[in-house]
């Protein structure tokens, strides 16, 4: 299964929650991607270049990078987004749980 197909599956599951919405192409593109997931109007996940990109606490982002399951999220002119992490295709089995963790983080009001 491709990264995009896995993301579509995750988006469908997460959008079963009425608090989650999805911005589809035609909406404002952020980070060069469309199809972003939002909870309470706040973006928490999207797929770009077949990879999952999620917002998590800075400490958790560092953990995922340190254990090799994530990569820093670098945007624009080399700006590293401290609360965003890129999860590659090799971690696809974990994408749903990581996306759910991201949704919970956004909903906690701690971001």
Backbone as CSV, one residue per row, in Angstrom:
resi,resn,N_x,N_y,N_z,CA_x,CA_y,CA_z,C_x,C_y,C_z
1,UNK,0.848,-1.175,0.000,0.000,0.000,0.000,0.894,1.239,0.000
2,UNK,0.594,2.193,-0.865,1.386,3.422,-0.937,1.120,4.301,0.285
3,UNK,1.998,5.261,0.495,1.815,6.197,1.590,0.523,6.994,1.437
4,UNK,0.215,7.407,0.222,-1.012,8.170,-0.027,-2.247,7.331,0.272
5,UNK,-2.232,6.076,-0.124,-3.375,5.192,0.132,-3.539,4.954,1.631
6,UNK,-2.448,4.764,2.321,-2.514,4.569,3.776,-3.048,5.831,4.447
7,UNK,-2.623,7.003,3.987,-3.110,8.260,4.553,-4.620,8.405,4.311
8,UNK,-5.077,8.033,3.132,-6.523,8.105,2.836,-7.302,7.233,3.806
9,UNK,-6.787,6.053,4.076,-7.427,5.135,5.014,-7.472,5.749,6.421
10,UNK,-6.371,6.333,6.840,-6.298,6.967,8.160,-7.246,8.157,8.233
11,UNK,-7.269,8.967,7.187,-8.163,10.123,7.156,-9.620,9.685,7.282
12,UNK,-9.983,8.633,6.580,-11.363,8.124,6.654,-11.694,7.701,8.082
13,UNK,-10.786,6.996,8.732,-11.019,6.537,10.103,-11.142,7.721,11.053
14,UNK,-10.200,8.650,10.974,-10.205,9.784,11.899,-11.386,10.717,11.657
15,UNK,-11.833,10.821,10.419,-12.972,11.698,10.113,-14.306,11.119,10.581
16,UNK,-14.299,9.895,11.093,-15.509,9.357,11.725,-15.828,10.137,13.000
17,UNK,-14.823,10.784,13.573,-15.006,11.659,14.724,-15.520,13.001,14.194
18,UNK,-16.691,13.456,14.637,-17.238,14.720,14.119,-16.360,15.937,14.410
19,UNK,-15.431,15.820,15.348,-14.529,16.938,15.654,-13.416,17.075,14.627
20,UNK,-13.241,16.052,13.783,-12.170,16.062,12.788,-12.734,16.436,11.429
21,UNK,-12.028,17.330,10.749,-12.410,17.710,9.387,-11.189,17.579,8.491
22,UNK,-11.457,17.617,7.214,-10.388,17.458,6.241,-10.485,18.561,5.205
23,UNK,-9.383,19.226,4.951,-9.326,20.258,3.923,-8.800,19.581,2.662
24,UNK,-9.625,19.603,1.636,-9.293,18.945,0.369,-8.769,19.986,-0.618
25,UNK,-8.113,19.527,-1.680,-7.607,20.425,-2.725,-8.650,21.486,-3.050
26,UNK,-8.176,22.672,-3.273,-9.066,23.798,-3.502,-9.078,24.702,-2.284
27,UNK,-8.764,24.109,-1.132,-8.596,24.900,0.077,-7.175,25.437,0.102
28,UNK,-6.855,26.155,1.133,-5.522,26.705,1.247,-4.514,25.572,1.463
29,UNK,-3.484,25.547,0.656,-2.445,24.524,0.811,-1.386,25.035,1.755
30,UNK,-1.092,24.232,2.768,-0.020,24.568,3.698,1.073,23.530,3.525
31,UNK,2.270,23.947,3.661,3.408,23.041,3.560,3.416,22.291,2.222
32,UNK,2.746,22.811,1.209,2.751,22.180,-0.096,1.905,20.927,-0.205
33,UNK,0.946,20.760,0.707,0.108,19.561,0.691,-1.353,19.946,0.820
34,UNK,-2.223,19.068,0.383,-3.645,19.259,0.624,-4.151,17.995,1.307
35,UNK,-5.393,18.020,1.731,-5.942,16.860,2.412,-5.579,16.832,3.878
36,UNK,-5.231,17.992,4.424,-4.815,18.038,5.823,-5.976,17.736,6.755
37,UNK,-5.646,17.158,7.881,-6.636,16.844,8.914,-6.585,17.920,9.987
38,UNK,-7.773,18.304,10.452,-7.890,19.343,11.473,-8.844,18.879,12.565
39,UNK,-8.570,19.352,13.771,-9.472,19.140,14.902,-9.620,20.495,15.578
40,UNK,-10.859,20.930,15.756,-11.083,22.243,16.345,-10.476,23.353,15.518
41,UNK,-10.395,23.156,14.217,-9.827,24.158,13.324,-8.309,24.162,13.264
42,UNK,-7.650,23.293,14.022,-6.188,23.255,14.057,-5.670,22.049,13.281
43,UNK,-4.751,22.310,12.370,-4.177,21.234,11.571,-3.301,20.347,12.453
44,UNK,-3.458,19.030,12.276,-2.622,18.103,13.052,-1.931,17.044,12.214
45,UNK,-2.337,16.830,10.974,-1.680,15.812,10.146,-1.935,16.071,8.674
46,UNK,-0.973,15.674,7.860,-1.144,15.697,6.409,-0.145,14.744,5.784
47,UNK,-0.325,14.488,4.510,0.568,13.601,3.778,1.245,14.410,2.681
48,UNK,2.546,14.280,2.581,3.309,14.964,1.544,4.419,14.028,1.082
49,UNK,4.528,13.875,-0.210,5.574,13.016,-0.792,5.541,11.608,-0.202
50,UNK,4.318,11.090,-0.028,4.116,9.720,0.459,4.547,9.523,1.911
51,UNK,4.661,10.626,2.670,5.061,10.547,4.071,3.991,11.208,4.930
52,UNK,3.831,10.732,6.140,2.910,11.327,7.103,3.652,12.409,7.873
53,UNK,3.016,13.563,8.016,3.605,14.660,8.773,2.592,15.054,9.838
54,UNK,3.029,15.049,11.101,2.117,15.289,12.221,2.698,16.293,13.206
55,UNK,1.778,16.927,13.941,2.159,17.855,15.007,2.092,17.119,16.339
56,UNK,3.194,17.191,17.080,3.302,16.529,18.379,4.106,17.430,19.318
57,UNK,4.089,17.144,20.607,4.924,17.931,21.515,6.398,17.843,21.098
58,UNK,7.118,18.922,21.305,8.520,18.976,20.903,9.322,17.805,21.463
59,UNK,9.053,17.418,22.717,9.763,16.296,23.335,9.493,14.992,22.575
60,UNK,8.249,14.772,22.182,7.876,13.556,21.453,8.502,13.542,20.063
61,UNK,8.536,14.705,19.414,9.187,14.815,18.105,10.649,14.383,18.237
62,UNK,11.325,14.895,19.261,12.733,14.542,19.485,12.902,13.043,19.715
63,UNK,11.969,12.429,20.461,12.029,10.979,20.709,11.914,10.193,19.405
64,UNK,10.950,10.560,18.570,10.735,9.850,17.308,11.950,9.985,16.392
65,UNK,12.556,11.156,16.389,13.757,11.357,15.569,14.920,10.554,16.141
66,UNK,15.093,10.602,17.452,16.208,9.895,18.103,16.141,8.389,17.900
67,UNK,14.920,7.824,17.907,14.835,6.365,17.746,14.710,5.935,16.277
68,UNK,14.853,6.887,15.366,14.887,6.564,13.943,13.537,6.389,13.285
69,UNK,12.452,6.642,14.013,11.125,6.472,13.421,10.628,7.745,12.752
70,UNK,11.299,8.858,12.962,10.895,10.118,12.364,12.083,10.907,11.881
71,UNK,11.777,11.935,11.099,12.785,12.852,10.594,12.319,14.265,10.891
72,UNK,13.251,15.209,11.033,12.841,16.590,11.256,11.982,17.094,10.094
73,UNK,11.030,17.928,10.404,10.177,18.540,9.391,10.782,19.898,9.041
74,UNK,11.383,19.971,7.870,12.047,21.193,7.421,11.225,21.778,6.285
75,UNK,10.831,23.041,6.440,9.978,23.689,5.454,10.642,24.936,4.887
76,UNK,10.127,25.339,3.744,10.564,26.598,3.142,12.058,26.669,2.949
77,UNK,12.617,27.697,3.519,14.044,27.968,3.338,14.890,27.341,4.440
78,UNK,14.567,26.104,4.791,15.362,25.370,5.764,14.931,25.551,7.203
79,UNK,13.713,26.026,7.417,13.221,26.220,8.780,12.727,24.882,9.343
80,UNK,13.304,24.450,10.457,12.873,23.221,11.112,11.686,23.541,12.007
81,UNK,10.604,22.814,11.793,9.383,22.996,12.570,9.505,22.121,13.811
82,UNK,9.660,22.736,14.968,9.972,22.000,16.203,8.871,21.052,16.660
83,UNK,7.615,21.375,16.371,6.515,20.515,16.821,5.940,19.669,15.690
84,UNK,6.652,19.533,14.603,6.211,18.709,13.479,7.283,17.673,13.190
85,UNK,6.837,16.476,12.828,7.772,15.396,12.516,7.289,14.662,11.267
86,UNK,8.241,14.206,10.467,7.963,13.454,9.243,8.125,11.972,9.572
87,UNK,7.078,11.206,9.283,7.104,9.762,9.511,7.113,9.088,8.134
88,UNK,8.176,8.401,7.830,8.347,7.801,6.513,7.490,6.564,6.278
89,UNK,7.507,6.114,5.040,6.686,4.970,4.624,7.033,3.687,5.369
90,UNK,8.283,3.546,5.769,8.673,2.318,6.466,7.960,2.180,7.809
91,UNK,7.388,3.269,8.304,6.648,3.251,9.573,5.131,3.241,9.361
92,UNK,4.670,2.943,8.140,3.224,2.980,7.833,2.363,2.223,8.831
93,UNK,2.786,1.059,9.357,1.936,0.378,10.332,1.643,1.227,11.580
94,UNK,2.499,2.193,11.871,2.318,3.044,13.045,1.597,4.354,12.739
95,UNK,1.335,4.640,11.478,0.764,5.932,11.108,-0.533,6.238,11.842
96,UNK,-1.437,5.291,11.940,-2.720,5.573,12.586,-2.519,5.949,14.044
97,UNK,-1.730,5.192,14.777,-1.540,5.503,16.198,-0.826,6.837,16.381
98,UNK,0.112,7.150,15.510,0.818,8.430,15.609,-0.126,9.581,15.248
99,UNK,-0.957,9.404,14.232,-1.926,10.440,13.866,-2.944,10.659,14.989
100,UNK,-3.356,9.585,15.648,-4.282,9.712,16.775,-3.616,10.441,17.939
101,UNK,-2.352,10.161,18.152,-1.588,10.857,19.192,-1.523,12.359,18.872
102,UNK,-1.333,12.678,17.599,-1.290,14.070,17.169,-2.634,14.759,17.400
103,UNK,-3.714,14.082,17.044,-5.060,14.623,17.267,-5.290,14.895,18.751
104,UNK,-4.869,13.985,19.586,-5.020,14.157,21.026,-4.207,15.360,21.514
105,UNK,-3.004,15.530,20.998,-2.152,16.663,21.372,-2.838,17.987,21.011
106,UNK,-3.375,18.073,19.804,-4.067,19.292,19.381,-5.258,19.578,20.280
107,UNK,-5.988,18.531,20.639,-7.178,18.690,21.478,-6.874,19.013,22.928
108,UNK,-5.631,18.786,23.344,-5.279,18.995,24.741,-5.090,20.463,25.089
109,UNK,-4.916,21.302,24.072,-4.688,22.709,24.326,-3.277,23.031,24.780
110,UNK,-2.383,22.048,24.732,-1.002,22.253,25.167,-0.068,22.719,24.067
111,UNK,-0.556,22.826,22.845,0.339,23.206,21.755,0.481,24.697,21.661
